[in-house]
Amino acid sequence: MADVSSLEEAVAELVRDGDAVAMEGFTHLIPFAAGHELLRQGRRDLELIRMTPDVLYDQLVGMGAARRLVFSYGGNPGVGSLHRFRDAIEHGWPRAVEIEEHSHAGMANRYVAGASGLPCALMRGYVGTDLMARTRVEPVVCPFTGERLVAVPALRPDVAIVHAQEADRHGNVQLWGIPGVQKEAVLAAERSLVTVERIVDELTPRPGGVVLPGWVIDAVAEAPGGSRPSYSLGITERDNAFYREWDAISRDRHSFSAWMDEHVLAGAAL
Amino acid sequence: MTAAEAGEIQTVVAARRLRAARSVFIGVGRPSTAAILARMVLNPELVLVYESGTIGAKPFRVPLSIGDGELAETADAIVSVPEMFNYWIGPGRIDVAFLGAAQVDRFCNLNSTVIGAYDSPSTRLPGAGGAPEIAASCREVVVVAPHSRRTLVERLDFVTTVGHGDGPGARERLGFRGQGPSAVITDLGVLEPDPQTLELTLTQLHPGVTQDEARERTGWALAVASPLRSTEPPTDAELGALRELVSR
Protein backbone atom coordinates (compact mmCIF):
# COMPACT_ATOMS: atom_id res chain seq x y z
CA MET A 1 0.00 0.00 0.00
CA ALA A 2 1.30 3.45 -0.85
CA ASP A 3 2.45 5.63 2.01
CA VAL A 4 0.40 8.77 2.16
CA SER A 5 2.97 11.32 3.20
CA SER A 6 4.11 14.88 2.66
CA LEU A 7 5.75 15.82 -0.62
CA GLU A 8 8.98 16.70 1.21
CA GLU A 9 9.15 13.29 2.87
CA ALA A 10 8.21 11.41 -0.28
CA VAL A 11 10.90 13.08 -2.40
CA ALA A 12 13.51 12.66 0.34
CA GLU A 13 12.64 8.98 0.61
CA LEU A 14 12.31 8.05 -3.06
CA VAL A 15 14.64 10.20 -5.18
CA ARG A 16 18.42 9.95 -4.96
CA ASP A 17 21.22 11.83 -6.66
CA GLY A 18 22.08 10.18 -9.97
CA ASP A 19 18.68 8.52 -10.40
CA ALA A 20 16.89 8.09 -13.70
CA VAL A 21 13.70 10.02 -13.02
CA ALA A 22 10.64 10.05 -15.28
CA MET A 23 8.17 12.85 -14.61
CA GLU A 24 5.32 12.37 -17.01
CA GLY A 25 2.15 14.21 -17.96
CA PHE A 26 1.40 14.99 -21.61
CA THR A 27 0.56 18.71 -21.41
CA HIS A 28 -1.96 17.76 -18.71
CA LEU A 29 -1.14 16.80 -15.08
CA ILE A 30 2.55 17.73 -15.21
CA PRO A 31 4.05 17.22 -11.73
CA PHE A 32 5.50 20.72 -11.26
CA ALA A 33 5.28 20.75 -7.46
CA ALA A 34 7.26 17.52 -7.20
CA GLY A 35 9.86 18.73 -9.70
CA HIS A 36 10.29 21.91 -7.69
CA GLU A 37 10.68 19.89 -4.50
CA LEU A 38 13.50 17.94 -6.18
CA LEU A 39 15.24 21.25 -6.81
CA ARG A 40 14.67 22.49 -3.26
CA GLN A 41 16.22 19.29 -1.94
CA GLY A 42 19.17 19.82 -4.27
CA ARG A 43 18.99 16.57 -6.23
CA ARG A 44 21.86 16.37 -8.73
CA ASP A 45 23.19 14.38 -11.67
CA LEU A 46 19.77 13.11 -12.66
CA GLU A 47 18.91 11.31 -15.85
CA LEU A 48 15.68 13.08 -16.68
CA ILE A 49 13.26 11.11 -18.82
CA ARG A 50 10.18 12.70 -20.32
CA MET A 51 8.47 12.63 -23.71
CA THR A 52 7.92 16.38 -23.79
CA PRO A 53 10.49 18.16 -21.60
CA ASP A 54 8.54 21.48 -21.66
CA VAL A 55 8.75 24.14 -18.95
CA LEU A 56 9.33 21.83 -15.96
CA TYR A 57 12.40 20.19 -17.48
CA ASP A 58 13.57 23.56 -18.79
CA GLN A 59 13.67 24.60 -15.13
CA LEU A 60 15.45 21.46 -13.96
CA VAL A 61 17.99 21.60 -16.80
CA GLY A 62 18.56 25.33 -16.28
CA MET A 63 19.25 24.71 -12.59
CA GLY A 64 21.89 22.13 -13.52
CA ALA A 65 20.07 19.15 -11.98
CA ALA A 66 20.37 16.96 -15.09
CA ARG A 67 23.38 15.09 -16.44
CA ARG A 68 21.34 13.37 -19.15
CA LEU A 69 18.05 13.91 -20.94
CA VAL A 70 15.90 11.27 -22.63
CA PHE A 71 13.05 12.81 -24.62
CA SER A 72 11.11 13.09 -27.86
CA TYR A 73 10.01 16.74 -28.10
CA GLY A 74 11.72 19.62 -26.31
CA GLY A 75 9.59 22.67 -27.00
CA ASN A 76 7.23 25.08 -25.26
CA PRO A 77 4.06 23.96 -27.03
CA GLY A 78 2.47 26.73 -29.09
CA VAL A 79 5.08 29.23 -27.87
CA GLY A 80 8.46 28.20 -29.23
CA SER A 81 11.84 27.19 -27.88
CA LEU A 82 12.81 25.97 -24.45
CA HIS A 83 15.64 28.40 -23.88
CA ARG A 84 17.31 26.65 -20.94
CA PHE A 85 17.18 23.27 -22.74
CA ARG A 86 18.73 24.92 -25.81
CA ASP A 87 21.38 26.74 -23.80
CA ALA A 88 22.42 23.47 -22.15
CA ILE A 89 22.70 21.61 -25.46
CA GLU A 90 24.09 24.46 -27.55
CA HIS A 91 26.47 25.99 -24.96
CA GLY A 92 26.73 23.57 -22.06
CA TRP A 93 25.19 26.07 -19.59
CA PRO A 94 25.08 25.58 -16.66
CA ARG A 95 26.53 22.18 -17.48
CA ALA A 96 26.79 19.93 -20.51
CA VAL A 97 23.87 17.55 -20.87
CA GLU A 98 24.04 14.24 -22.64
CA ILE A 99 20.96 13.53 -24.76
CA GLU A 100 19.12 10.51 -26.06
CA GLU A 101 16.20 11.37 -28.27
CA HIS A 102 13.42 9.37 -29.82
CA SER A 103 10.14 9.88 -31.59
CA HIS A 104 6.94 10.04 -29.52
CA ALA A 105 5.95 6.60 -30.80
CA GLY A 106 9.35 5.28 -29.75
CA MET A 107 9.18 6.76 -26.25
CA ALA A 108 5.60 5.60 -25.74
CA ASN A 109 6.52 2.07 -26.75
CA ARG A 110 9.60 2.13 -24.55
CA TYR A 111 7.35 2.86 -21.56
CA VAL A 112 4.94 0.12 -22.63
CA ALA A 113 7.83 -2.37 -22.74
CA GLY A 114 8.97 -1.25 -19.30
CA ALA A 115 5.48 -1.56 -17.87
CA SER A 116 5.10 -4.99 -19.50
CA GLY A 117 8.35 -6.32 -18.06
CA LEU A 118 9.67 -6.87 -21.57
CA PRO A 119 13.21 -5.96 -22.68
CA CYS A 120 12.03 -4.09 -25.76
CA ALA A 121 9.04 -3.11 -27.83
CA LEU A 122 8.43 -3.76 -31.51
CA MET A 123 7.11 -1.05 -33.75
CA ARG A 124 7.17 0.50 -37.19
CA GLY A 125 9.21 3.67 -37.22
CA TYR A 126 12.55 5.50 -37.38
CA VAL A 127 13.52 3.95 -40.73
CA GLY A 128 14.86 6.38 -43.29
CA THR A 129 15.55 9.08 -40.68
CA ASP A 130 18.87 10.36 -39.35
CA LEU A 131 17.57 9.56 -35.87
CA MET A 132 18.17 5.88 -36.54
CA ALA A 133 21.97 6.35 -36.29
CA ARG A 134 21.73 8.68 -33.29
CA THR A 135 19.62 6.76 -30.84
CA ARG A 136 18.90 3.34 -29.40
CA VAL A 137 16.81 1.56 -32.00
CA GLU A 138 17.57 -1.64 -33.89
CA PRO A 139 16.07 -3.22 -36.99
CA VAL A 140 14.41 -6.60 -36.44
CA VAL A 141 12.52 -9.02 -38.64
CA CYS A 142 9.11 -10.35 -37.66
CA PRO A 143 9.57 -14.12 -37.14
CA PHE A 144 6.08 -14.80 -38.46
CA THR A 145 5.74 -12.58 -41.52
CA GLY A 146 9.29 -11.52 -42.33
CA GLU A 147 8.26 -7.88 -42.12
CA ARG A 148 11.03 -5.45 -41.23
CA LEU A 149 10.30 -3.67 -37.96
CA VAL A 150 12.34 -1.89 -35.32
CA ALA A 151 12.88 -2.62 -31.65
CA VAL A 152 13.29 0.06 -29.01
CA PRO A 153 14.67 -0.74 -25.54
CA ALA A 154 12.38 -0.75 -22.49
CA LEU A 155 12.45 2.29 -20.25
CA ARG A 156 12.99 1.36 -16.62
CA PRO A 157 13.30 4.57 -14.62
CA ASP A 158 14.53 4.40 -11.03
CA VAL A 159 11.63 6.65 -10.10
CA ALA A 160 8.44 7.75 -11.84
CA ILE A 161 6.66 10.85 -10.63
CA VAL A 162 3.19 11.75 -11.86
CA HIS A 163 0.35 13.99 -10.76
CA ALA A 164 -3.33 12.99 -10.54
CA GLN A 165 -6.60 14.51 -9.44
CA GLU A 166 -7.43 12.24 -6.51
CA ALA A 167 -6.27 9.53 -4.16
CA ASP A 168 -8.06 7.81 -1.32
CA ARG A 169 -6.58 7.29 2.15
CA HIS A 170 -5.12 3.94 1.10
CA GLY A 171 -3.16 5.58 -1.70
CA ASN A 172 -5.34 4.34 -4.57
CA VAL A 173 -5.13 6.96 -7.31
CA GLN A 174 -7.51 8.08 -10.03
CA LEU A 175 -6.74 10.46 -12.86
CA TRP A 176 -8.92 11.50 -15.78
CA GLY A 177 -8.72 13.67 -18.88
CA ILE A 178 -5.65 13.28 -21.08
CA PRO A 179 -3.89 10.21 -19.58
CA GLY A 180 -0.56 10.54 -21.44
CA VAL A 181 1.88 7.80 -20.45
CA GLN A 182 1.52 8.13 -16.69
CA LYS A 183 0.23 4.63 -16.03
CA GLU A 184 3.02 3.14 -18.14
CA ALA A 185 5.66 5.31 -16.44
CA VAL A 186 4.54 4.25 -12.95
CA LEU A 187 4.42 0.57 -13.88
CA ALA A 188 7.80 0.74 -15.67
CA ALA A 189 9.62 2.36 -12.75
CA GLU A 190 11.37 0.78 -9.80
CA ARG A 191 9.80 3.32 -7.41
CA SER A 192 6.94 5.74 -7.86
CA LEU A 193 5.49 8.88 -6.36
CA VAL A 194 2.07 10.28 -7.21
CA THR A 195 1.11 13.78 -6.15
CA VAL A 196 -2.61 14.53 -6.06
CA GLU A 197 -4.86 17.55 -5.97
CA ARG A 198 -6.85 16.12 -3.08
CA ILE A 199 -7.24 13.10 -0.86
CA VAL A 200 -10.80 11.84 -0.61
CA ASP A 201 -12.58 9.22 1.51
CA GLU A 202 -13.68 7.24 -1.51
CA LEU A 203 -12.78 7.37 -5.23
CA THR A 204 -15.81 7.89 -7.46
CA PRO A 205 -15.32 6.25 -10.86
CA ARG A 206 -14.99 8.84 -13.65
CA PRO A 207 -15.56 8.38 -17.40
CA GLY A 208 -12.19 7.48 -18.88
CA GLY A 209 -10.69 7.39 -15.42
CA VAL A 210 -7.34 5.64 -15.00
CA VAL A 211 -6.98 3.94 -11.64
CA LEU A 212 -3.58 3.09 -10.19
CA PRO A 213 -4.01 0.77 -7.22
CA GLY A 214 -2.15 1.87 -4.12
CA TRP A 215 -0.13 -1.32 -4.02
CA VAL A 216 1.82 -0.44 -7.18
CA ILE A 217 2.75 3.02 -5.86
CA ASP A 218 5.35 3.79 -3.20
CA ALA A 219 4.11 7.15 -2.04
CA VAL A 220 1.18 9.48 -2.52
CA ALA A 221 1.47 13.10 -1.47
CA GLU A 222 -1.21 15.75 -1.45
CA ALA A 223 -0.13 18.76 -3.52
CA PRO A 224 -3.10 21.01 -4.33
CA GLY A 225 -2.36 22.99 -7.49
CA GLY A 226 0.66 20.72 -7.93
CA SER A 227 0.43 20.66 -11.71
CA ARG A 228 0.39 24.46 -12.21
CA PRO A 229 1.03 26.02 -14.73
CA SER A 230 -0.11 22.78 -16.38
CA TYR A 231 -3.55 21.70 -15.21
CA SER A 232 -5.64 19.02 -13.57
CA LEU A 233 -8.81 18.65 -15.61
CA GLY A 234 -11.91 19.59 -13.66
CA ILE A 235 -9.89 21.23 -10.87
CA THR A 236 -7.40 23.73 -12.29
CA GLU A 237 -6.96 25.32 -15.72
CA ARG A 238 -3.85 25.47 -17.87
CA ASP A 239 -2.14 28.81 -17.34
CA ASN A 240 -1.47 29.60 -20.99
CA ALA A 241 -0.42 33.15 -20.10
CA PHE A 242 2.37 31.75 -17.94
CA TYR A 243 3.62 29.47 -20.73
CA ARG A 244 3.90 32.60 -22.90
CA GLU A 245 5.61 34.56 -20.10
CA TRP A 246 8.11 31.75 -19.62
CA ASP A 247 9.57 32.59 -23.01
CA ALA A 248 10.83 35.96 -21.74
CA ILE A 249 11.72 34.77 -18.22
CA SER A 250 13.82 31.88 -19.51
CA ARG A 251 15.49 33.60 -22.46
CA ASP A 252 18.11 35.21 -20.24
CA ARG A 253 20.26 33.26 -17.76
CA HIS A 254 20.04 35.92 -15.05
CA SER A 255 16.31 36.52 -15.24
CA PHE A 256 15.81 32.75 -15.21
CA SER A 257 17.99 32.26 -12.13
CA ALA A 258 16.34 35.16 -10.31
CA TRP A 259 12.89 33.80 -11.10
CA MET A 260 13.82 30.32 -9.89
CA ASP A 261 15.33 31.70 -6.67
CA GLU A 262 12.20 33.65 -5.91
CA HIS A 263 9.47 31.26 -7.03
CA VAL A 264 10.95 27.80 -6.57
CA LEU A 265 13.89 27.74 -4.19
CA ALA A 266 12.30 30.18 -1.75
CA GLY A 267 9.07 28.24 -2.07
CA ALA A 268 6.87 31.21 -2.95
CA ALA A 269 3.74 30.52 -4.98
CA LEU A 270 3.85 30.93 -8.76
CA MET B 1 -14.06 43.24 -45.11
CA THR B 2 -10.39 44.21 -45.46
CA ALA B 3 -8.32 42.15 -47.90
CA ALA B 4 -6.88 38.87 -46.71
CA GLU B 5 -3.28 38.87 -45.50
CA ALA B 6 -0.78 36.26 -46.73
CA GLY B 7 -1.01 34.27 -43.50
CA GLU B 8 -4.80 34.25 -43.66
CA ILE B 9 -4.74 32.99 -47.24
CA GLN B 10 -2.31 30.25 -46.18
CA THR B 11 -4.66 29.17 -43.40
CA VAL B 12 -7.74 29.19 -45.65
CA VAL B 13 -5.94 27.18 -48.35
CA ALA B 14 -4.86 24.65 -45.72
CA ALA B 15 -8.45 24.42 -44.45
CA ARG B 16 -9.70 23.75 -47.99
CA ARG B 17 -7.48 20.65 -48.21
CA LEU B 18 -9.74 19.17 -45.54
CA ARG B 19 -13.01 19.57 -47.44
CA ALA B 20 -13.36 15.85 -48.13
CA ALA B 21 -11.32 14.42 -45.27
CA ARG B 22 -12.89 12.34 -42.52
CA SER B 23 -10.14 12.92 -40.00
CA VAL B 24 -7.14 15.17 -39.58
CA PHE B 25 -4.17 14.93 -37.28
CA ILE B 26 -2.94 18.32 -36.14
CA GLY B 27 -0.21 20.04 -34.22
CA VAL B 28 -0.34 23.51 -32.71
CA GLY B 29 -0.30 26.85 -34.51
CA ARG B 30 -1.53 27.52 -38.01
CA PRO B 31 -2.46 23.87 -38.77
CA SER B 32 -4.75 23.85 -35.75
CA THR B 33 -6.38 27.11 -36.81
CA ALA B 34 -6.87 25.73 -40.32
CA ALA B 35 -8.45 22.50 -39.10
CA ILE B 36 -10.85 24.27 -36.75
CA LEU B 37 -11.76 26.66 -39.57
CA ALA B 38 -12.43 23.68 -41.85
CA ARG B 39 -14.86 22.30 -39.28
CA MET B 40 -16.57 25.69 -38.99
CA VAL B 41 -17.19 26.42 -42.66
CA LEU B 42 -16.24 23.55 -44.98
CA ASN B 43 -16.57 20.18 -43.31
CA PRO B 44 -18.59 20.12 -40.06
CA GLU B 45 -18.13 16.35 -39.68
CA LEU B 46 -14.32 16.58 -39.74
CA VAL B 47 -12.76 14.64 -36.86
CA LEU B 48 -9.89 16.57 -35.24
CA VAL B 49 -7.25 14.33 -33.72
CA TYR B 50 -4.57 15.81 -31.47
CA GLU B 51 -1.37 14.05 -30.44
CA SER B 52 -2.34 14.40 -26.78
CA GLY B 53 -4.90 11.63 -27.29
CA THR B 54 -8.02 13.68 -27.90
CA ILE B 55 -10.02 12.23 -30.80
CA GLY B 56 -12.93 14.23 -32.17
CA ALA B 57 -12.13 17.40 -30.21
CA LYS B 58 -14.40 20.37 -30.95
CA PRO B 59 -12.51 23.41 -29.68
CA PHE B 60 -14.28 26.77 -29.75
CA ARG B 61 -10.95 28.60 -29.48
CA VAL B 62 -7.61 27.83 -31.09
CA PRO B 63 -5.77 25.93 -28.33
CA LEU B 64 -2.28 27.07 -27.31
CA SER B 65 -1.06 23.53 -26.66
CA ILE B 66 -2.10 20.20 -28.14
CA GLY B 67 -3.45 19.22 -24.74
CA ASP B 68 -5.52 22.20 -23.59
CA GLY B 69 -8.45 21.34 -21.33
CA GLU B 70 -11.02 22.29 -23.95
CA LEU B 71 -9.76 19.53 -26.24
CA ALA B 72 -10.27 16.92 -23.53
CA GLU B 73 -13.66 18.31 -22.52
CA THR B 74 -15.05 18.23 -26.07
CA ALA B 75 -13.44 15.03 -27.42
CA ASP B 76 -15.40 11.94 -28.49
CA ALA B 77 -12.68 9.80 -26.97
CA ILE B 78 -9.47 10.40 -25.04
CA VAL B 79 -6.74 7.81 -25.34
CA SER B 80 -3.26 7.33 -23.91
CA VAL B 81 -0.18 8.25 -25.94
CA PRO B 82 0.77 4.61 -26.64
CA GLU B 83 -2.78 3.94 -27.84
CA MET B 84 -2.72 7.06 -30.05
CA PHE B 85 0.41 5.91 -31.86
CA ASN B 86 -0.15 2.15 -31.84
CA TYR B 87 -3.88 1.86 -32.51
CA TRP B 88 -4.77 5.05 -34.36
CA ILE B 89 -1.77 6.45 -36.23
CA GLY B 90 0.30 3.33 -36.98
CA PRO B 91 -2.45 1.36 -38.76
CA GLY B 92 -3.27 4.36 -40.97
CA ARG B 93 -6.66 5.26 -39.56
CA ILE B 94 -6.16 9.02 -39.98
CA ASP B 95 -6.77 10.59 -43.42
CA VAL B 96 -4.66 13.73 -43.36
CA ALA B 97 -1.81 14.88 -41.15
CA PHE B 98 -0.85 18.54 -40.95
CA LEU B 99 2.82 18.97 -40.11
CA GLY B 100 5.22 21.88 -39.78
CA ALA B 101 9.02 21.86 -39.89
CA ALA B 102 12.03 24.14 -39.65
CA GLN B 103 13.41 22.81 -42.94
CA VAL B 104 11.75 21.13 -45.93
CA ASP B 105 13.69 19.74 -48.90
CA ARG B 106 12.60 19.19 -52.50
CA PHE B 107 11.28 15.71 -51.74
CA CYS B 108 9.39 17.06 -48.76
CA ASN B 109 11.58 15.41 -46.15
CA LEU B 110 11.48 17.42 -42.91
CA ASN B 111 13.93 18.61 -40.29
CA SER B 112 12.76 19.57 -36.82
CA THR B 113 15.85 18.37 -34.91
CA VAL B 114 18.91 20.63 -35.36
CA ILE B 115 20.35 23.40 -37.48
CA GLY B 116 24.06 22.70 -37.89
CA ALA B 117 25.86 19.55 -36.83
CA TYR B 118 23.98 17.16 -34.55
CA ASP B 119 26.74 17.06 -31.91
CA SER B 120 27.31 20.81 -31.91
CA PRO B 121 24.16 22.42 -33.26
CA SER B 122 23.92 26.14 -33.91
CA THR B 123 20.21 25.82 -33.12
CA ARG B 124 18.73 22.98 -31.19
CA LEU B 125 15.14 22.50 -32.38
CA PRO B 126 12.48 20.60 -30.39
CA GLY B 127 13.02 17.23 -32.06
CA ALA B 128 10.89 14.60 -33.72
CA GLY B 129 7.77 14.51 -31.56
CA GLY B 130 5.22 12.41 -33.39
CA ALA B 131 6.20 13.48 -36.91
CA PRO B 132 8.19 10.47 -38.25
CA GLU B 133 5.50 7.90 -37.60
CA ILE B 134 2.66 10.29 -38.43
CA ALA B 135 4.23 11.01 -41.83
CA ALA B 136 4.89 7.32 -42.43
CA SER B 137 1.37 6.15 -41.64
CA CYS B 138 -1.33 8.77 -42.10
CA ARG B 139 -2.89 8.43 -45.55
CA GLU B 140 -1.75 11.88 -46.68
CA VAL B 141 0.56 14.55 -45.28
CA VAL B 142 0.15 18.29 -45.79
CA VAL B 143 3.01 20.52 -44.68
CA VAL B 144 2.28 24.09 -43.65
CA ALA B 145 5.43 26.22 -43.70
CA PRO B 146 6.66 29.75 -44.40
CA HIS B 147 7.98 30.30 -47.92
CA SER B 148 11.62 31.24 -47.35
CA ARG B 149 15.10 30.06 -48.23
CA ARG B 150 15.65 29.27 -44.57
CA THR B 151 12.79 26.79 -44.62
CA LEU B 152 12.72 25.44 -48.17
CA VAL B 153 16.31 24.24 -48.41
CA GLU B 154 18.48 22.35 -50.89
CA ARG B 155 19.71 20.01 -48.19
CA LEU B 156 18.36 19.25 -44.71
CA ASP B 157 20.75 19.51 -41.77
CA PHE B 158 19.02 16.45 -40.31
CA VAL B 159 16.34 14.11 -41.68
CA THR B 160 13.82 13.95 -38.85
CA THR B 161 10.88 12.84 -40.95
CA VAL B 162 10.81 11.13 -44.32
CA GLY B 163 8.48 12.60 -46.92
CA HIS B 164 9.34 11.15 -50.32
CA GLY B 165 12.92 10.18 -49.38
CA ASP B 166 15.13 10.36 -52.47
CA GLY B 167 12.24 10.15 -54.91
CA PRO B 168 10.01 7.51 -56.52
CA GLY B 169 9.97 4.15 -54.75
CA ALA B 170 11.57 5.41 -51.53
CA ARG B 171 8.46 5.09 -49.36
CA GLU B 172 7.69 1.62 -50.68
CA ARG B 173 11.26 0.48 -49.93
CA LEU B 174 10.92 1.76 -46.38
CA GLY B 175 7.61 -0.06 -45.92
CA PHE B 176 5.53 3.05 -45.25
CA ARG B 177 1.78 2.66 -45.45
CA GLY B 178 0.67 6.22 -46.13
CA GLN B 179 1.00 7.98 -49.46
CA GLY B 180 3.23 10.69 -48.05
CA PRO B 181 3.20 14.45 -48.59
CA SER B 182 0.65 15.75 -51.08
CA ALA B 183 1.34 19.45 -50.64
CA VAL B 184 3.36 22.15 -48.93
CA ILE B 185 1.16 25.17 -48.29
CA THR B 186 3.13 28.37 -47.90
CA ASP B 187 2.29 32.03 -47.60
CA LEU B 188 3.05 32.42 -51.33
CA GLY B 189 1.40 29.40 -52.87
CA VAL B 190 1.22 25.62 -52.96
CA LEU B 191 3.98 23.17 -53.86
CA GLU B 192 3.00 19.65 -54.84
CA PRO B 193 5.10 16.62 -55.73
CA ASP B 194 5.48 16.19 -59.48
CA PRO B 195 3.56 13.02 -60.42
CA GLN B 196 6.64 11.48 -62.08
CA THR B 197 9.64 12.73 -60.11
CA LEU B 198 7.92 13.52 -56.77
CA GLU B 199 9.96 16.74 -56.61
CA LEU B 200 8.03 19.61 -55.02
CA THR B 201 6.81 21.85 -57.82
CA LEU B 202 4.98 25.16 -57.67
CA THR B 203 1.41 24.38 -58.70
CA GLN B 204 -0.53 27.30 -57.30
CA LEU B 205 0.14 30.95 -56.48
CA HIS B 206 -1.79 33.08 -54.01
CA PRO B 207 -3.30 36.36 -55.26
CA GLY B 208 -0.71 39.05 -55.98
CA VAL B 209 2.31 36.73 -55.79
CA THR B 210 4.62 36.25 -58.78
CA GLN B 211 6.44 33.12 -59.94
CA ASP B 212 9.74 34.96 -59.57
CA GLU B 213 9.00 35.78 -55.96
CA ALA B 214 8.26 32.13 -55.22
CA ARG B 215 11.42 31.00 -57.03
CA GLU B 216 13.54 33.58 -55.26
CA ARG B 217 12.32 32.45 -51.86
CA THR B 218 12.95 28.75 -52.50
CA GLY B 219 16.32 27.19 -51.70
CA TRP B 220 16.38 24.93 -54.75
CA ALA B 221 15.70 25.56 -58.45
CA LEU B 222 11.92 25.49 -58.16
CA ALA B 223 10.08 23.91 -61.06
CA VAL B 224 6.77 25.49 -62.03
CA ALA B 225 3.81 23.42 -63.17
CA SER B 226 1.96 24.23 -66.35
CA PRO B 227 -0.73 25.35 -66.13
CA LEU B 228 -0.07 27.17 -62.89
CA ARG B 229 -3.25 27.64 -60.84
CA SER B 230 -4.20 30.81 -58.98
CA THR B 231 -5.53 30.52 -55.49
CA GLU B 232 -9.17 31.46 -55.35
CA PRO B 233 -9.25 34.37 -52.89
CA PRO B 234 -10.80 33.57 -49.51
CA THR B 235 -14.56 34.01 -49.57
CA ASP B 236 -16.21 36.36 -47.12
CA ALA B 237 -17.54 33.33 -45.28
CA GLU B 238 -14.06 31.78 -44.96
CA LEU B 239 -12.32 34.99 -44.00
CA GLY B 240 -15.07 36.12 -41.65
CA ALA B 241 -15.02 32.78 -39.85
CA LEU B 242 -11.23 32.79 -39.61
CA ARG B 243 -11.14 36.27 -38.12
CA GLU B 244 -13.87 35.45 -35.69
CA LEU B 245 -12.05 32.25 -34.67
CA VAL B 246 -8.72 33.93 -33.93
CA SER B 247 -10.43 36.74 -32.01
CA ARG B 248 -12.19 34.33 -29.63
Contacts between the chains, C-beta under 8 A, distances in Angstrom:
chain1	res1	chain2	res2	distance
A	26	B	52	5.4
A	26	B	53	7.1
A	26	B	67	5.8
A	26	B	81	5.7
A	27	B	52	5.4
A	27	B	65	4.9
A	27	B	66	6.3
A	27	B	67	2.5
A	27	B	68	7.4
A	28	B	52	7.2
A	28	B	67	5.1
A	28	B	69	7.6
A	28	B	72	7.0
A	51	B	81	6.9
A	52	B	129	7.8
A	71	B	127	6.7
A	72	B	127	6.1
A	72	B	128	6.0
A	72	B	129	6.1
A	73	B	126	5.1
A	73	B	127	5.2
A	73	B	128	7.0
A	73	B	129	3.8
A	73	B	130	7.9
A	74	B	124	7.6
A	74	B	126	5.0
A	74	B	127	5.6
A	75	B	125	8.0
A	75	B	126	3.4
A	75	B	127	7.8
A	75	B	129	7.9
A	77	B	28	5.6
A	77	B	64	7.1
A	77	B	65	4.0
A	77	B	66	6.1
A	77	B	67	7.6
A	78	B	28	4.2
A	78	B	29	6.6
A	78	B	63	7.4
A	78	B	64	4.0
A	78	B	65	5.1
A	78	B	66	7.9
A	79	B	64	7.4
A	81	B	126	7.6
A	82	B	126	7.7
A	85	B	124	7.2
A	86	B	123	7.5
A	86	B	124	4.7
A	89	B	121	6.9
A	89	B	124	4.4
A	90	B	121	6.1
A	90	B	122	7.3
A	90	B	123	7.3
A	90	B	124	5.4
A	101	B	113	7.7
A	101	B	127	5.2
A	101	B	128	6.9
A	102	B	128	7.1
A	103	B	128	4.3
A	103	B	129	7.2
A	103	B	130	6.8
A	103	B	131	7.3
A	103	B	132	4.8
A	103	B	133	5.9
A	104	B	51	6.9
A	104	B	81	6.7
A	104	B	85	6.4
A	104	B	128	7.2
A	104	B	129	5.5
A	104	B	130	4.2
A	104	B	133	7.5
A	105	B	85	4.0
A	105	B	86	7.6
A	105	B	89	7.3
A	105	B	90	7.3
A	105	B	130	6.7
A	105	B	132	7.5
A	105	B	133	4.2
A	108	B	80	8.0
A	108	B	81	4.6
A	108	B	82	4.2
A	108	B	84	7.8
A	108	B	85	5.4
A	108	B	86	7.5
A	109	B	82	6.5
A	109	B	85	7.4
A	109	B	86	7.2
A	111	B	82	6.9
A	112	B	82	5.0
A	112	B	86	7.9
A	123	B	86	7.5
A	123	B	90	7.4
A	123	B	133	7.9
A	124	B	90	6.0
A	124	B	133	7.1
A	124	B	136	6.8
A	124	B	137	7.3
A	124	B	175	7.0
A	125	B	132	6.0
A	125	B	133	4.7
A	125	B	136	6.9
A	126	B	132	6.5
A	127	B	162	7.8
A	127	B	174	5.0
A	127	B	175	7.0
A	128	B	159	7.2
A	128	B	162	4.0
A	128	B	165	5.9
A	128	B	170	7.4
A	128	B	174	4.7
A	129	B	128	7.6
A	129	B	132	5.5
A	129	B	159	5.2
A	129	B	160	6.1
A	129	B	161	6.7
A	129	B	162	6.1
A	130	B	113	7.4
A	130	B	118	7.5
A	130	B	158	5.0
A	130	B	159	4.5
A	130	B	160	7.2
A	131	B	113	7.3
A	131	B	128	6.2
A	131	B	132	7.0
A	131	B	160	6.7
A	134	B	118	6.2
A	147	B	175	7.2
A	148	B	175	6.0
A	177	B	69	7.4
A	177	B	72	4.5
A	177	B	78	6.8
A	178	B	52	4.9
A	178	B	53	5.4
A	178	B	54	6.7
A	178	B	67	5.2
A	178	B	71	7.8
A	178	B	72	5.2
A	178	B	78	5.9
A	179	B	53	6.7
A	179	B	78	6.9
A	179	B	79	7.6
A	179	B	80	4.7
A	180	B	52	7.6
A	180	B	53	7.3
A	180	B	80	6.6
A	180	B	81	5.6
A	181	B	80	6.5
A	181	B	81	4.9
A	181	B	82	6.5
A	183	B	80	7.0
A	184	B	80	7.4
A	184	B	82	6.3
A	208	B	78	5.4
A	210	B	80	8.0
A	231	B	69	5.8
A	233	B	69	5.7
A	233	B	72	5.6
A	233	B	73	7.4
A	237	B	69	6.0
A	238	B	64	7.6
A	238	B	65	6.9
A	238	B	67	7.9
A	238	B	68	5.8
A	238	B	69	5.9
A	240	B	64	4.4
A	240	B	65	7.5
A	240	B	68	7.4
A	243	B	64	6.6
A	243	B	65	7.3
A	244	B	64	7.8
